[in-house]
Amino acid sequence: MFAVRSASIDYRPMTAADWPFFLALHQDPDIMRYISAPRSTEDIRTHSFLPRLPPWQKGSAHWLCLVMSEKGSAIPAGVTGFIDRGDNVAEVGFILAPAFHGRGLGAGSLYDIARFAFDVCGYRRLTATVTAGNEASRRTLLKVGFTHEGTLRQNYFLQGRWQDDWLFGLLPGELCPAPRRG
């Protein structure tokens, strides 16, 4: 088993016991504002939660999904990870519980995940897609070293209309030093 290491964040693979936390994240309208329209409990379980539970290895068709918590705490703060998109490229993503916004966990987890993806898994490039207007995610990606590479206009149907998507990319030499928490 692999391990993502950090001085300030603990990571562990998501398990079936994380279902209540995962569901709460995915049913919070403020969290999902830029991610997804409201979905049924069964849809979230079947299409988002259960596919992330099998053991992950490079080339898996499902997301590496890690539950993060502040160092030494058993309280889950969010989920983070990436999915293999082929050609040695992975797409990263993270979701934080509202109580943990503004504490540096998003940037810290992206830094740790990027280091793991480049140094351990050997990916050559990381990407991220963010619905336009999600300034908090944009700032977090830029803080870690991602470059805003473009915009896909009217690419994602959300909130009853077509939304633009911002595209970000990161190469190994562009990763910024570990962000400071707080």
N, C-alpha and C positions, 0 to 999 in steps of 0.2 A: 504494500500500500504506500502511496506517495503522501507527502505532507506539505502543505503550504505553510511557510513559517513567517512569523512576524513578531516584532518586539511588543506590539500593543494590541493585537487582535488575535483571538483564538479562532481556528477554523476546524470544522468537522463535516464529514459527508452528511447530507440530509438523509434521514431515516423515516420510516412510517410514523414514528412518534411525533414528528414535526408537522403533521397534517394540520392541527389546529392553528399553529403559528402561520404556516403557509397560506391557509385559507383566510385568516384575518388580514394578512398583507394584501391578498388578491381581492378582498371585498371592501377594502378601504377606498372610498371614492377619491380622496385626495392623493393617495399613492398611485391609483390607476388612471388618474386624469390624463396622463400622457402615454399610457401603456395599453390600456384595453377598455372596451366598453364593458358594462356590467355583464357578468356571466353567472350561470347557475352553479351551485355547489358541485353538482355531478360533472359539469363540463370542466371546471377547474381541476377537480380530482383526476378525471380520466385523461384530459389532454395536457395538463400542465404539471401536476404533482407526480402521479405514478410513473410517467416516462423518465423522470429525473432520479428515480430510486436505484436502478441497477448500477452495479459497479461501473466506473468510468475508466476508459483508457483512450489514448490518442487514437483518433479515427472513429470513435463511437459516434453514432448518429444522434445521441441525446446530449443535453447539457451536462457539464460538470457543475453540480450545484452544491455549494458549501454553505452551511449555516455559520454566520459569524457572530461573535460576542466580544465584548470588551475583555481584555486579558484578565483571567482569573474569575470571570463571572459566568454563571450558567444561564443567564438570561439572554435569549436570542435577540440580536439587534437587527438582523437582516439576512439576506441571501446574496451570494455573489458567485460568479463563475464564468464559464465560456463554453462555446460549442464549436466544434471543428467544421469549417466551411470548405475544406478541401484545399489542395495546393499549398499546404503548410500555413494556412490562414485560419485564425480563430476569431469569433465575434464574442466580445465581452458584454456583461450586463450585471447589474446589481439593483437590489431593492432594499431600502432601509425602513424600519418601523419609525413612525413619526417621533417617538420619544428619543430617537438617536440621531435625528437630523441635526446638522451643525456641529457635530463632534469630531469630524475628520475621518469617520469610519468609511465613508464612500471612497474618498481619495486613497486612504490607507489600503483598503481592500483592492482597489484597482491596481495600485502599485504592486502589492503582493502577488496578485493574480498574474499581472504582466511579467513580473520576474519569474514566476513559476512557469508560465507559458513559454517564455523565451529560453530560460536557463535549463529547465528540467525536461520540458516537452519538445523543445527545438522548433517552435513555430517561428516563421520568418516575419510575420506581420500580424497585427491585431487590428480589428475594426470594431466600431460601435455605431449603432443607428439610434438617433434620438429624435423624437417628434419635435418639430420646430416649436419654440416657445418654452421648452423645458430648460430654463436658464440654469437651474441648480445642477442638472446633469452635465450641461455644456461646460460650466465652470469647473466641475470636478474632473472631467476628461482633460480639459486644457491644463489644469494644475499638475496632472500626472505626465503630461507631455504629448498627448494626442493632438493631432492637427485636424482642424475642420477642413475637410477636403472637398466638400461640395454639398449641394442641396438637391434632393429629388422632389420636384414640385408636384403637389397634389398626389402623393404616393401612398398615403395610408388613410383609410376611412375610419374616423374616430369622432366622437361627439357630434354625430349627425352631419359631418361634412368631410371633404377631402383635405387632409393635412399634408404639409411639407415634412420631409424627413431630412435631418442633418446627418451627413456621413462623416465619420472620424476615422483616422488611421494612426497607427503607431508602429515604428520600426524599432528594433532592439537598441540602437544607439541614441534614440530620442527620449527614452524613459528618463524622466526627471529624478533627482535624488528623492529619497523617501520623504513624503510630506509630513509635516509636523502636525500632531493632533491638537484639536482644540481651537 
